Amino acid sequence: MPTALIIGARNLGFAIVQRLLADGWSVAGGARSADTLEKLRAAGADALEVDVIDQASVLRALRAVADRHGRVDLVVNAASPYGGSRSGPFGGGELAAAGPNGFEQWAALPARGAFAFLSASARFLREQGTPATVVQVTGGSSLRARPGRGLWAAGAFSVRALTQAAALELREHGIHVALLIVDAVIDRSGNGDADSADPDSLAGAIAYLATQSPRAMTHELQVTPALDNWTP
């Protein structure tokens, strides 16, 4: 039975947990809030307290999953890189008015989270020595900058660069690293709006990436709803 660790298991991450459980995986969910951890246990997943911006925390979670299940086959970072710390204009605002605090929130924090996640995952999986998949989730700002959102794009571009580097470094070790770019608003209301991304469909994209053959691996997968604007 394959085993997965899904970090950031509150919203999109929880949909991924549910999909993998339904597919017969052993699943551990990582989160910080007690409510989310309890929801994971109720769903039948292992629940681990994990702080995605802390390398040591991610590494401890990976080792805990391996100790219980023997190995880790899939690691996903679906955590919001911002937590509850965002303030000021959405996306960081115009550069002329932005300050150091805006840079830390919108650019540095996402990069720090991706670094901690990818670094810890790479270290653990190389030591494990068996094929595995690592998926980092990000948004459309990793593809393009917009006025007033330059700081947000700077963080997302960093996430993309770090994921590309990890993919290049780990291919020869049999470790598949992929970036899932959700170029859309994720629907958390359950209304089924066709101009937003469905969490269940995004979970399906993760399942697809996790089961690819090593002879045909996707390293970047961009998803956009049919009624949203799509920019190549």
Secondary structure, DSSP 8 states (H G I E B T S, - for coil): --EEEEESTTTHHHHHHHHHHHTT-EEEEEESSHHHHHHHHHHT-EEEE--TT-HHHHHHHHHHHHHHHS---EEEE---SSTT---SSGGG--TTT--HHHHIIIIIHHHHHHHHHHHHHHHHHHHHTS-EEEEEEEEGGGT---TT-HHHHHHHHHHHHHHHHHHHHHGGGTEEEEEEEE-S-B--S----TTSB-HHHHHHHHHHHHT--TTS--SEEEE--TTS----
